[in-house]
Amino acid sequence: MSLKPTIWEDEVSPEFVDEVIKYLEDEASLGDIDYALYDYSTDRVEKFKRDVESGERDRECGMKCKNRVWNFHDEKNTTERMISNTMYKLAIKANNHFRFDLNHNRMTMQLARWDEGESYFQWHADGHINFEGENRKLAFSIFLKPAEKGGQLLINTINQFIENTEDVKSPSVFVETIEEAPGKVIAFPAYCNHCVTPVEKGNRYSLVVWIFGPEWK
């Protein structure tokens, strides 16, 4: 019996991509995300608990981009509802592969613009196996507009701890570079470490979605 691949793939229509890009460029109210590396002088355990309770990731890594985030059933307009409904259907389809215990009504969407010469996201995991209630369990990346250079999504498919260094692609671990194309969709377990390399040329647009579920058993 062969093992299931860690990464599941599908695609959305060119019309979906065009509509989401138009919304991202013309209408979406984007906030600035600029996180420094985690400050270990703070109370890490208490911060981690607060982030789990609020649905935020444990921000131990550096990140810089502009984004718009919303939750399923809390959309601000018809475009966001269209995006949410599309991702709801894709999540059900993807979970026919993963068979995770998910709460499909608890889903978070993040539209992001990764600017040339500025944006990056160091190694991190979106979800954790921490036995403290509902958590992110399935992660999606939908590629809307790849960068011309840089801005690559790297995924560590063996879930090995990776220290954040200047060399984001460590040769000592199995790291898969995801080939990006407009409309391509990937899903993977939220506990897999991944990163986005610095965007060197051309802005990168993406849609990231997280599906929550009960703690792992």
C-alpha positions, 0 to 999 in steps of 0.5 A: 500500500502506497502512502498518500502524498503530503500535498494535494493539488487542484485548480480554480478557474481563470475567472476566479483568479481574475475576479480575486486579483481585481478585488485585491488590487482595487477594493480590498482594504489591506493591512500591513503585516510586519513581524520581527522574529519571536522575542523569547524574553516574553512569556512564550507559553502564555502568548501561545495559549492566547494565539491558540484561543484567538485563532492566530498562529504562534508568530515565532518567525519574521513575516512582511506582507500586506493582507486582508483576513476574514472568517467564514460567515463574516464576509464584508461583500459578495466577492468575499462570500464568493471566495469563501464558498469556493474554498468551502467546496474545495476544502470538502473535496481535499478532505476526501483525500486527507480524511481529517476531522474538520469543522468546515464552518470554522475557516479563515481566508487571507488575501495577501500582496507580497511586494517586490524587495520587501515581503517574505515569510520565514519558516513556520507552521500554521497549526500545532499538535498541542492538545489544547482544543481546536486548531488549524489542521488543513492549509491551502495556498491558491496562487493568483500571481507568482512573483517574477523572481523569488517569493517561492513557497517551500514546504518541509514535507517530513515535518522536521524542525527548521531553525530560521537562518539566512539560508531558508533552504537548508540542504539537511532537510527534505524541502519541496519547492512548489511550482506556482502558476495562476489558479493552482491550488495546493493543500497540506497538513497545517503542521508542516513547516513552510516558508515564502522566500524573499520577493525579489522582482514583481509583486506576488498575490496569494490566497491562503485558507485555514480549516480548523478542527478538533485537536489531533488524536 
